[in-house]
């Protein structure tokens, strides 16, 4: 038979074993292996151009709704079991690069060590800088996100990154090979996004060139979606005749990366005016004291309307009207203008010149054409000369009649005697 002290010790051991197994069963039931996952990701730009930098933002989540461990505290012969919620420790987060056949990489620069404890059901965002190395081939790459989870299963998750050489095109929609000196000529360029993703900050810039003014100097388009296009229009105002090599650039952002393409175009500035006066009737001489009329036509051969069209004669000769106001002219319009020339104060035998110029407004700018003109001579009044001759004829005729009558009268007197 065992004495009382031995029995007490055996009973104590049995109770302790029962409590231990109970705690073990409780902890085995409540504690689950936490599931760390890449819950979401966002990559910018959506499609890289070789040489681009971008960002990859990962949402990392502990997908377990609960992860607990049990602990026991004993006070005397009483033991108490507590259940604690336990997070998961992330020791390291990194990205393994992906390469093409020439060992050009899509890679991340940094890794994140000891990011802390991730409680059940919670998540956080973390951002990596992604680089598509210059010269990398087009294609789809899969750099792999790695997460070192302390005491639990590590995470390995591939992220698709697309690389494309396709750029933004700048093409000539309407750039004539020849433009006139007078006024301004509009040219139009089209910006085309052939890429799979949108681009931002799209701007078309006219490069500065001597003796040519561009209005405006640049055209801002902004965001250009995939497979879409926008037009940019510039007015060209030349200052001299000649051949010019124009240069236009389109600048844009793919993510935070700036890119540009250039379009070159040659134009010739000529003296062939598309707004001009044309004389079709002008006197070669005017009799002293008389008037005559000069007639001309004004043509608008431009592809756009003009306004404020005025024909002005330039001469020391008295001309009416002093200005001929036409107003607005649509493309291909023709207007006639007539001017009366006065010769009263002019000298007989002298030559006089009358020139005409056309001024007009296009957009917010005023222009003048070169002048056209012709000359006339002032001659003796032909009407006055005719009057003098008729007087002489009448006098002569009257004298003949008087002489005839006088002779007859004398003959009669002789006969009577």
C-alpha angles and dihedrals in degrees: 000000000000119000121240096261093055091047091052092052092050090049090050092052092049092051091047091052091049091051092047093052090046091054090047092051093047093049092046090052098046102039116083129177105259116240109223109192142170095249096183142344139197126199127195127229096029090217121027127218114215107274094027126136119212144161134253115198116195127197106209117194139184098223096194112102091208137013115178141170128197126230130186130214121193127203112182107310092341122092125190125200118213126190116214129193110234128198128207123256117229108206100181141357120196144149124236112216127242120220140199125224091277092053092251107150147217100209149154122233103209139044128201119231127195095003091173139241122330112206121215113280094012132111141187138195125242127182130212129191109236123202128196100199120234111267096021114149123252114264149089116296131191114207108185125233112218126196121188105212112195114237091351139075115301122233126238116180127168118218119204114231119182122208122194134175092207111121138184113282125219113198136173111257095171120357111143119215091224131037132177127247094236121088124333133308123212120226124189130206128188124220112206126192108205092167126109092238134050123259129212139214093030109182130171114210129193108217114231116258132177118261093008125097121198121205109226107015092214139010120215115212101168120196117018116193125218115284093009135114141202132195127232119199127199130183113224117209112187124202100190140028114255147086118296133189108218123203125198126182131199114205123190144159126241099194102315093332121107120218134171142191128197133220120197123199133172122216133179121218111211140181091245101116120210091199113044146135117245120198114221101163127032129150118245092204138008125202115241110270093013131106133225137183132245115201129194140166128226117213129199105199092166123116091234137051125267129200141200092040111180130175113208126189116220114204145103088240119101107257132173128242101028089208131015112212116207101166120197125011126193121214112293092012120149124198129185124220129189129199129190116222119207122207104181094106096039128102122248112247095022126119120228130192128213121191129189130204132185123221123190145161126241119182103324097329132093123219139183128205124221112269126258124199151142141214136243136189127231112230136182114283106271092199093057091049090054091052093053092050093051090052090053091050092050092048091048092047091049091049091052091051092048091050091047092051092045092053092050091049092053092048092053092052091053092051092051093053 
